[in-house]
């Protein structure tokens, strides 16, 4: 399959068409369609239990929809190979509801973690980039702090710093 990714300004970075997902008899997503324009901020907002997380899991290819299609930069995530999905996931910065921090790592090590696997930066460059991300979320000076010593809000911000440290497109 050819790689159809593009950065055309008129093409949305994400297009979702007629997406449906159910779990048993529970319909979670029913014929959902929308575009996310390139370069625009888009918010997915709704009450608990309305399918936001299910939509996002479909979007990044963690679960398959029952019907419909999702294109990310022109790549159909519903028919993409596992290798293509993994490559496309690198475009996303994900902030998990519970923070999803590693308890055995410090705050700074949590932020630097994706850099270890998805960058060619050396250790000191990784630390600098992670410290910059922590500063962006107003948490300078917490590099060595254990995650157990962070407040709930601080944990969220460490998670946000980790989500943005790779400078994702989405």
SVG drawing of the C-alpha trace seen along z (x, -y; Angstrom):
<svg xmlns="http://www.w3.org/2000/svg" viewBox="-28 -28 53 37">
<polyline fill="none" stroke="black" stroke-width="0.4" points="0.0,0.0 1.4,-3.4 2.0,-5.9 -0.5,-8.7 0.6,-11.0 0.6,-14.7 0.9,-18.1 -1.5,-19.8 -2.9,-22.8 -6.5,-22.0 -6.4,-18.3 -7.4,-17.6 -4.8,-15.9 -7.6,-13.6 -10.8,-12.5 -13.3,-10.3 -16.2,-9.0 -19.2,-6.9 -17.3,-5.4 -19.3,-2.9 -18.2,-0.8 -20.2,1.4 -19.3,3.7 -22.0,6.5 -25.3,4.7 -23.9,1.4 -23.5,-1.0 -20.7,-3.4 -20.1,-5.2 -22.8,-5.4 -22.0,-6.8 -19.5,-9.5 -18.0,-11.7 -15.9,-14.8 -12.6,-16.4 -9.8,-17.8 -8.1,-20.5 -4.3,-20.7 -2.9,-23.3 -6.1,-23.8 -6.9,-23.0 -9.8,-20.7 -11.4,-19.6 -13.3,-16.4 -15.7,-17.1 -18.5,-15.2 -19.9,-13.6 -18.3,-10.5 -19.2,-7.3 -20.1,-8.9 -17.3,-7.3 -14.5,-9.8 -11.8,-7.3 -13.2,-4.7 -13.0,-7.2 -9.4,-8.0 -8.4,-4.4 -9.9,-3.8 -8.1,-6.9 -4.7,-5.6 -5.4,-2.1 -5.5,-0.4 -9.0,1.0 -10.8,1.5 -14.1,-0.1 -17.1,2.1 -17.7,-0.2 -16.3,-3.4 -12.8,-4.8 -10.2,-7.0 -7.5,-8.7 -4.5,-10.3 -2.5,-12.3 -4.1,-10.3 -3.3,-6.8 -6.4,-4.7 -5.9,-3.5 -8.6,-0.8 -6.6,1.0 -3.1,-0.1 -0.5,2.6 0.7,2.7 4.0,1.1 2.1,-1.8 -0.1,-2.2 3.0,-2.3 4.6,-5.0 1.4,-7.0 1.1,-6.8 4.3,-8.8 2.3,-11.8 0.2,-11.8 0.8,-13.1 -1.4,-11.2 -2.3,-12.4 -3.9,-9.6 -6.7,-10.3 -4.7,-8.8 -1.4,-10.2 0.0,-6.7 3.3,-7.5 5.9,-4.9 6.1,-4.7 9.7,-3.4 10.9,-6.5 11.3,-10.1 9.2,-12.9 11.9,-13.9 12.7,-10.3 9.0,-9.9 9.1,-12.9 12.4,-11.7 11.1,-8.1 9.7,-8.6 13.0,-10.3 14.9,-7.1 13.0,-5.2 11.9,-7.7 14.8,-10.1 18.5,-10.0 19.4,-12.5 22.1,-11.6 21.3,-11.4 22.2,-15.0 20.1,-16.3 17.2,-14.1 17.4,-15.6 17.5,-19.2 14.5,-18.6 12.6,-16.9 13.5,-19.8 12.2,-22.3 8.9,-20.3 8.6,-20.4 9.2,-24.1 6.5,-24.5 4.0,-22.9 5.2,-25.1 7.1,-22.3 10.8,-23.3 12.9,-21.7 11.0,-18.4 13.3,-16.2 14.4,-14.0 11.1,-14.0 9.5,-10.5 6.0,-10.4 4.6,-9.3 5.6,-12.7 3.6,-14.6 0.1,-16.0 -2.6,-14.9 -2.3,-18.1 1.5,-17.8 1.1,-14.2 -1.2,-15.4 1.3,-18.1 4.2,-15.6 2.0,-13.4 1.3,-16.5 5.1,-17.2 5.7,-13.6 3.0,-14.0 4.6,-17.1 8.3,-16.2 8.4,-14.7 6.6,-17.7 3.8,-15.6 1.7,-17.0 -1.6,-15.9"/>
</svg>
